[in-house]
Amino acid sequence: MTHHDAVVVGSGPNGLVAANHLLDAGWSVLVLEAQPEIGGAVRSARDVHPDFVHDTFSSFYPLGAASPALQSLDLESHGLRWSHAPAVLGHPLADGEWALLHRDREVTAHLMELQHPGDGDAWLALCQQWDRIGDQVVQSLLAPFPPVRAGLGALRRLRSVGGLAFVQEMLTPVADVARLRFGGEAPRVLLAGNAGHADIPLTSPGSGLMGVLMSMLGQTVGFPVPEGGAGMLTQALARRITSLGGEILCDREVTRIEVDGSRAVAVRTGDGERFGVRRAVIADVSATALFGRLLAPDDVPTRVARGMRSFQLDPGTVKVDWALSGEVPWGRAPSYAPGTVHLGGSVEQMSLAFHQVSSQTVPAAPFLLSGQMTTSDPTRSPSGTESFWAYSHVPQQVRTDAGDGTITGRWDTAECERYADRMQQQLEELAPGFGDRVLERRVLGPHELEARDANLVGGALGGGTAQLHQQLVLRPVPGLGRAETGVGGLYLGSASAHPGGGVHGAPGRNAARAALLHHRVRWPRDRRRA
């Protein structure tokens, strides 16, 4: 049996970030990954068409570009290169116009002003307000709870952005924030669509913060993609790990975390290997897997076991990848080609789709989040073609289908293909002739997504709902809110932990910081061990 200071279970971005931070502190670290390759939900391949790079899961990383957890690692020195589309985000409107978010806020405002006088100035006012407090908000959201330093920084700046009125607005449903701030449709659908990156209904508290956060990140850091494919991000993290002496083993599914004296002491893999742990286990796995499978029932603290009974997943997902022989034939081309495209009609239509998902109904006209990847990074496919994808959220449990009634929630191959047809029909209506340009199509339903990454339970991308009742000190269960699990030396470092989903590495860094802090407290006379 081998021993390491720390074993990281899972090689998604959070696990790799945790490993890097522990290695920086001088610990010996082993990363164990169940899949044949690293990356979790940040991977890419040529498995749709040999001439096209497709991201298997996630693609755009505004939170990664803004996250201290990733920025502090200097991944550019390990081969990471960021690429940007001409425009950050587009949303085609019913009249053929586009709502566009450009990295240059003046361009964004000018386009809004042309569509509705007064909206340009209102957009710039929102940007200026964010300039005064946004960096502290981002740091507060990504820091361990409670975010003392960043929280104090935000409090000091709060008066300059309107005081409690600003707090109230961020807690207001995004549909209302957009309606009160803007008169035209473009800024409204941009804010609402960006709120739709999480699973918070557009009419629910907290969606306002998500919509403003993502929109303002688009203005400050853009929605960058790793040049060459999403996997280049996790490959850079892995290269940094091995350069520091860390070890990564794939095809090693962890099946048990051993606990002795209320402390994690080893992990076991499915092939019978046992890896001893001197200091910490970082679990980059779903909360359901950690507390429901990897720990023996008697090792799960009573309050955690009780809290997990009400743990709520976020919705499932159907993702479709297309290799296109040409650019997407939008009915009217936007003035700047966006990397990310939202397809969902008006705010009211998007709100209906989100309501249907939250009420266990398969949407008839789902909100689609899509990516023009060759537009964002020309290395993804041959010149003149497009590596394209779209995904849609679906209920974890299906009660009814608001469409043609043929979707039951089995999500077998036939159902996934029928739902993909529904998605493609929406594209065809906005981009006539889209289907004629399809060289290959691949559909990944909830079961396929989970098979490729066990953390995506039922196709859930966020490690658990992002709604307010399961955030901060309530994530993943009431009373935690940090990486600690109630088991000594065991830390939850996945999206199921605070601050939740998104490719930013914060749960991994928070888990590593907690492990380092607890080790220093446990061994105060021997700081060299940390």
Beta strands, then each sheet from edge to edge (+ up, - down):
strand 1: 2-9
strand 2: 29-32
strand 3: 44-49
strand 4: 52-55
strand 5: 82-83
strand 6: 87-92
strand 7: 98-101
strand 8: 225-226
strand 9: 247-249
strand 10: 254-260
strand 11: 263-269
strand 12: 274-283
strand 13: 316-324
strand 14: 338-343
strand 15: 361-362
strand 16: 368-372
strand 17: 386-394
strand 18: 400-401
strand 19: 438-444
strand 20: 490-492
sheet 1: 9+ 2+ 1+ 12+ 11- 10+
sheet 2: 9+ 2+ 1+ 12+ 20+
sheet 3: 3+ 4-
sheet 4: 5+ 8-
sheet 5: 7+ 6- 14- 16+ 17- 13+ 19-
sheet 6: 15+ 18+
end
